[in-house]
Amino acid sequence: MADILAWISLIVGIVSIVLALISMKLSSESEKRSQENFEKTKDLLHQIDTKSAVISNSVDKSIVQLTNLFSNVLDKVIEDQNKIDIPDVTVEKNLEKVMEEKKIDNSEISNQIAIQLLPELMKHPENLEKLVAISEKIKKKK
């Protein structure tokens, strides 16, 4: 009986050594995967940091452009506002008749339209590039 217990004890000891070796190998592989994931995460965070800096710079530039655009439009409108008061166009009168009667040119109409469009432009800032291009064309015509 003692021999059987000795053999069982020996087999259990060998099995526990094998299981310990297997667990050490698996933990080593797991540690390698964790290290690789850490390196990938670190690289991704660096890329995110770089891209966020570019995006932040782009947003700041867009805000400056938008502010300049609105400032240009408002300056032009305020400048022309003292010249003439443009009446509302009703169903009975079309825009051309009003322009003829009041001797209004296209730039004055453009200024009034710009004032009316400013709230919509603020709601949809994705059209900033188009607005900046229009603003620059207006500047070049002056």
C-alpha positions as a LaTeX table, in Angstrom:
\begin{tabular}{lrrr}
\hline
Residue & $x$ (\AA) & $y$ (\AA) & $z$ (\AA) \\
\hline
Met1 & 0.00 & 0.00 & 0.00 \\
Ala2 & 2.89 & 2.33 & 0.80 \\
Asp3 & 4.33 & 1.64 & $-2.63$ \\
Ile4 & 1.03 & 2.63 & $-4.28$ \\
Leu5 & 0.90 & 5.85 & $-2.27$ \\
Ala6 & 4.52 & 6.61 & $-3.17$ \\
Trp7 & 3.77 & 6.08 & $-6.87$ \\
Ile8 & 0.63 & 8.22 & $-6.70$ \\
Ser9 & 2.59 & 10.92 & $-4.89$ \\
Leu10 & 5.33 & 10.75 & $-7.53$ \\
Ile11 & 2.82 & 10.99 & $-10.40$ \\
Val12 & 1.01 & 13.90 & $-8.72$ \\
Gly13 & 4.36 & 15.65 & $-8.19$ \\
Ile14 & 5.31 & 15.20 & $-11.85$ \\
Val15 & 1.89 & 16.41 & $-13.02$ \\
Ser16 & 2.13 & 19.50 & $-10.80$ \\
Ile17 & 5.64 & 20.26 & $-12.16$ \\
Val18 & 4.34 & 19.90 & $-15.75$ \\
Leu19 & 1.35 & 22.13 & $-14.95$ \\
Ala20 & 3.64 & 24.71 & $-13.35$ \\
Leu21 & 5.86 & 24.75 & $-16.47$ \\
Ile22 & 2.82 & 25.08 & $-18.75$ \\
Ser23 & 1.45 & 27.93 & $-16.65$ \\
Met24 & 4.85 & 29.72 & $-16.70$ \\
Lys25 & 5.03 & 29.40 & $-20.49$ \\
Leu26 & 1.46 & 30.68 & $-20.93$ \\
Ser27 & 2.06 & 33.61 & $-18.58$ \\
Ser28 & 5.22 & 34.47 & $-20.52$ \\
Glu29 & 3.28 & 34.48 & $-23.80$ \\
Ser30 & 0.56 & 36.57 & $-22.19$ \\
Glu31 & 3.15 & 39.06 & $-20.96$ \\
Lys32 & 4.60 & 39.33 & $-24.48$ \\
Arg33 & 1.12 & 40.02 & $-25.91$ \\
Ser34 & 0.50 & 42.59 & $-23.21$ \\
Gln35 & 3.78 & 44.32 & $-24.03$ \\
Glu36 & 2.95 & 44.33 & $-27.76$ \\
Asn37 & $-0.50$ & 45.76 & $-27.02$ \\
Phe38 & 1.09 & 48.40 & $-24.80$ \\
Glu39 & 3.48 & 49.42 & $-27.59$ \\
Lys40 & 0.62 & 49.58 & $-30.12$ \\
Thr41 & $-1.48$ & 51.62 & $-27.72$ \\
Lys42 & 1.43 & 53.97 & $-27.10$ \\
Asp43 & 1.89 & 54.46 & $-30.87$ \\
Leu44 & $-1.83$ & 55.05 & $-31.36$ \\
Leu45 & $-1.91$ & 57.59 & $-28.54$ \\
His46 & 1.01 & 59.40 & $-30.15$ \\
Gln47 & $-0.82$ & 59.46 & $-33.49$ \\
Ile48 & $-3.98$ & 60.71 & $-31.78$ \\
Asp49 & $-1.99$ & 63.44 & $-30.04$ \\
Thr50 & $-0.42$ & 64.54 & $-33.33$ \\
Lys51 & $-3.74$ & 64.51 & $-35.18$ \\
Ser52 & $-5.53$ & 66.35 & $-32.38$ \\
Ala53 & $-2.89$ & 69.08 & $-32.52$ \\
Val54 & $-3.45$ & 69.42 & $-36.27$ \\
Ile55 & $-7.22$ & 69.48 & $-35.79$ \\
Ser56 & $-6.95$ & 72.04 & $-33.01$ \\
Asn57 & $-4.76$ & 74.23 & $-35.20$ \\
Ser58 & $-7.21$ & 73.88 & $-38.09$ \\
Val59 & $-10.18$ & 74.74 & $-35.86$ \\
Asp60 & $-8.38$ & 77.80 & $-34.51$ \\
Lys61 & $-7.56$ & 78.92 & $-38.06$ \\
Ser62 & $-11.17$ & 78.36 & $-39.15$ \\
Ile63 & $-12.46$ & 80.37 & $-36.20$ \\
Val64 & $-10.15$ & 83.24 & $-37.11$ \\
Gln65 & $-11.27$ & 83.06 & $-40.74$ \\
Leu66 & $-14.93$ & 82.96 & $-39.75$ \\
Thr67 & $-14.50$ & 85.88 & $-37.39$ \\
Asn68 & $-12.73$ & 87.88 & $-40.10$ \\
Leu69 & $-15.44$ & 86.99 & $-42.60$ \\
Phe70 & $-18.25$ & 88.08 & $-40.29$ \\
Ser71 & $-16.30$ & 91.21 & $-39.41$ \\
Asn72 & $-15.82$ & 92.05 & $-43.09$ \\
Val73 & $-19.47$ & 91.45 & $-43.87$ \\
Leu74 & $-20.67$ & 93.46 & $-40.90$ \\
Asp75 & $-18.26$ & 96.31 & $-41.64$ \\
Lys76 & $-19.48$ & 96.45 & $-45.23$ \\
Val77 & $-23.12$ & 96.28 & $-44.16$ \\
Ile78 & $-22.71$ & 98.97 & $-41.51$ \\
Glu79 & $-20.86$ & 101.13 & $-44.03$ \\
Asp80 & $-23.65$ & 100.79 & $-46.59$ \\
Gln81 & $-26.49$ & 100.85 & $-44.09$ \\
Asn82 & $-26.35$ & 104.61 & $-43.76$ \\
Lys83 & $-26.63$ & 105.08 & $-47.51$ \\
Ile84 & $-30.11$ & 103.68 & $-48.14$ \\
Asp85 & $-32.87$ & 101.78 & $-46.41$ \\
Ile86 & $-33.92$ & 98.80 & $-48.50$ \\
Pro87 & $-37.63$ & 98.03 & $-48.16$ \\
Asp88 & $-39.02$ & 94.52 & $-47.83$ \\
Val89 & $-39.92$ & 92.91 & $-51.13$ \\
Thr90 & $-43.56$ & 91.87 & $-51.16$ \\
Val91 & $-45.49$ & 89.54 & $-53.41$ \\
Glu92 & $-46.84$ & 92.48 & $-55.47$ \\
Lys93 & $-43.43$ & 93.94 & $-56.22$ \\
Asn94 & $-40.51$ & 91.98 & $-57.45$ \\
Leu95 & $-36.92$ & 92.74 & $-56.57$ \\
Glu96 & $-36.07$ & 94.42 & $-59.87$ \\
Lys97 & $-38.92$ & 96.93 & $-59.53$ \\
Val98 & $-37.86$ & 97.83 & $-56.01$ \\
Met99 & $-34.26$ & 98.25 & $-57.17$ \\
Glu100 & $-35.37$ & 100.53 & $-60.03$ \\
Glu101 & $-37.68$ & 102.63 & $-57.86$ \\
Lys102 & $-35.16$ & 103.14 & $-55.06$ \\
Lys103 & $-32.09$ & 103.22 & $-57.34$ \\
Ile104 & $-30.44$ & 100.42 & $-55.42$ \\
Asp105 & $-27.45$ & 98.57 & $-56.83$ \\
Asn106 & $-26.51$ & 94.91 & $-56.42$ \\
Ser107 & $-23.94$ & 95.48 & $-53.67$ \\
Glu108 & $-26.57$ & 97.01 & $-51.38$ \\
Ile109 & $-28.87$ & 94.04 & $-51.99$ \\
Ser110 & $-25.92$ & 91.71 & $-51.29$ \\
Asn111 & $-25.27$ & 93.44 & $-47.99$ \\
Gln112 & $-28.87$ & 93.07 & $-46.88$ \\
Ile113 & $-28.87$ & 89.41 & $-47.89$ \\
Ala114 & $-25.63$ & 88.90 & $-45.97$ \\
Ile115 & $-27.21$ & 90.33 & $-42.81$ \\
Gln116 & $-30.14$ & 87.97 & $-43.17$ \\
Leu117 & $-27.88$ & 84.97 & $-43.82$ \\
Leu118 & $-25.47$ & 85.47 & $-40.92$ \\
Pro119 & $-27.56$ & 83.45 & $-38.42$ \\
Glu120 & $-27.76$ & 80.55 & $-40.89$ \\
Leu121 & $-24.04$ & 80.75 & $-41.58$ \\
Met122 & $-23.35$ & 80.49 & $-37.87$ \\
Lys123 & $-25.56$ & 77.39 & $-37.65$ \\
His124 & $-23.68$ & 75.71 & $-40.53$ \\
Pro125 & $-19.96$ & 76.46 & $-40.12$ \\
Glu126 & $-19.02$ & 73.68 & $-42.55$ \\
Asn127 & $-19.56$ & 76.19 & $-45.37$ \\
Leu128 & $-16.72$ & 78.33 & $-44.03$ \\
Glu129 & $-14.38$ & 77.71 & $-46.96$ \\
Lys130 & $-17.05$ & 78.82 & $-49.44$ \\
Leu131 & $-17.72$ & 81.92 & $-47.39$ \\
Val132 & $-14.04$ & 82.78 & $-47.15$ \\
Ala133 & $-13.69$ & 82.41 & $-50.93$ \\
Ile134 & $-16.67$ & 84.72 & $-51.48$ \\
Ser135 & $-15.28$ & 87.24 & $-49.01$ \\
Glu136 & $-11.91$ & 87.25 & $-50.73$ \\
Lys137 & $-13.57$ & 87.78 & $-54.12$ \\
Ile138 & $-15.40$ & 90.77 & $-52.67$ \\
Lys139 & $-12.11$ & 92.15 & $-51.36$ \\
Lys140 & $-10.45$ & 91.73 & $-54.77$ \\
Lys141 & $-13.26$ & 93.61 & $-56.52$ \\
Lys142 & $-12.75$ & 96.64 & $-54.29$ \\
\hline
\end{tabular}
